[in-house]
C-alpha cells in the first residue's frame, strides 16, 4: 500500500480548549484554568467561534441571561463531557458535526429538547431520539480546479474516488471531524463493508491534507484536480479575496449520493444542568427565526435550519442538495475512527 501525504495526521487532532464570556461572565484562556462563572449559562461549544459568540451575545441581549463559552473540538469536547459526567459544568453543548453529540447522547447525558424548540427546525433536521436538535447545516461538496478538469470528467459519485483511475488525483482531510462526519454518513447510507472498501481506496489514492482549507488551497494551486470538503469554506473565500478558490468551482453530487451528505451542527441541553430552564431558552433562541438570522448574518455561510428561514442567497437551497436520507442518530464517530484506523489512515 502506498499513501500520498502532504500533511498527515497520525490521529485526530486535539486542540486546547479555551473559554470566552458574554454578558458579563469572564474567564481565562487555558483549559487548565477553567472556572465556571457563578450564575452564567455554561455553553460548551465546538461550533465556529464567531457563530457561537454571536448567538451568546444576542441571547444575553434578548434575555439578560449571562453566558460563558468554553471552546474545543468536536470529538475531544464530546468525550470530555462524557468523562465529566453528571459533574460537568456544561449546561448546553453545541457542535460542528452531529457525531460528537451522539457520543454524549449515548452516554445518557442529554435532556429531551422542548417541543416548541423542535418545532422550529425543519423536518429531517433532528434525530429520531428527540434528545438534541440541529442548529445549522453544511453540505459535502467536490471542489475542482477548472483549469485541470472539466465538469463532465468529474466522478459521478463520491464512491468512485476509490477507483484506481483517481490515484493521486484527489485530496481530503481525513484527520478532521468534518471529514469523519462525512464518512459516518457513508456508513449509515452504504454500510460498513462498502465504506471500509472506500477507505482502503482513500488510503491508496488520496493526497492527505491537514484540513478543509488546505484541501481547497491545494486544488486551487493545481496540486490535485479535485478535493472533498464542506461547502462554506469555498463561499467564504469567494466572498473575500478568492485567494484560495479563484481557480476552482464546486460540484454538488445530488441524487442522494453519499457525496451529497448534509452534516448537522447539533445543540443539546445537559440533563445535569442546574440552569435547565435557561439552557432550554438558549436552544429555543438559537433555533428561532431571530437566532437563525443571527447565523445567516454571521458570515459563516452555513445553512440555516429554522422553518421558513432563508440561508445566504449565494447558496443552493437545502432542497436542491438532494442529500441522502440519513438519521443523524445513527452516526457513530467512534466506529468511523476504528474503520479509518483499520485502513491505515489514522
HELIX and SHEET records of a PDB file:
HELIX    1   1 UNK A   31  UNK A   33  5                                   3    
HELIX    2   2 UNK A   49  UNK A   63  1                                  15    
HELIX    3   3 UNK A   74  UNK A   84  1                                  11    
HELIX    4   4 UNK A   85  UNK A   87  5                                   3    
HELIX    5   5 UNK A   99  UNK A  106  1                                   8    
HELIX    6   6 UNK A  115  UNK A  118  1                                   4    
HELIX    7   7 UNK A  151  UNK A  153  5                                   3    
HELIX    8   8 UNK A  158  UNK A  162  5                                   5    
HELIX    9   9 UNK A  164  UNK A  166  5                                   3    
HELIX   10  10 UNK A  177  UNK A  190  1                                  14    
HELIX   11  11 UNK A  192  UNK A  205  1                                  14    
HELIX   12  12 UNK A  212  UNK A  221  1                                  10    
HELIX   13  13 UNK A  231  UNK A  239  1                                   9    
HELIX   14  14 UNK A  258  UNK A  260  5                                   3    
HELIX   15  15 UNK A  276  UNK A  287  1                                  12    
HELIX   16  16 UNK A  289  UNK A  297  1                                   9    
HELIX   17  17 UNK A  318  UNK A  321  1                                   4    
HELIX   18  18 UNK A  328  UNK A  330  5                                   3    
HELIX   19  19 UNK A  333  UNK A  342  1                                  10    
SHEET    1   A 6 UNK A   4  UNK A   5  0                                        
SHEET    2   A 6 UNK A 206  UNK A 208  1                                        
SHEET    3   A 6 UNK A 170  UNK A 172  1                                        
SHEET    4   A 6 UNK A 226  UNK A 230  1                                        
SHEET    5   A 6 UNK A 133  UNK A 145 -1                                        
SHEET    6   A 6 UNK A 248  UNK A 251 -1                                        
SHEET    1   B10 UNK A   4  UNK A   5  0                                        
SHEET    2   B10 UNK A 206  UNK A 208  1                                        
SHEET    3   B10 UNK A 170  UNK A 172  1                                        
SHEET    4   B10 UNK A 226  UNK A 230  1                                        
SHEET    5   B10 UNK A 133  UNK A 145 -1                                        
SHEET    6   B10 UNK A 262  UNK A 270 -1                                        
SHEET    7   B10 UNK A  92  UNK A  94 -1                                        
SHEET    8   B10 UNK A  41  UNK A  45  1                                        
SHEET    9   B10 UNK A  67  UNK A  71  1                                        
SHEET   10   B10 UNK A  18  UNK A  22 -1                                        
SHEET    1   C 7 UNK A   4  UNK A   5  0                                        
SHEET    2   C 7 UNK A 206  UNK A 208  1                                        
SHEET    3   C 7 UNK A 170  UNK A 172  1                                        
SHEET    4   C 7 UNK A 226  UNK A 230  1                                        
SHEET    5   C 7 UNK A 133  UNK A 145 -1                                        
SHEET    6   C 7 UNK A 262  UNK A 270 -1                                        
SHEET    7   C 7 UNK A 110  UNK A 111 -1                                        
END                                                                             
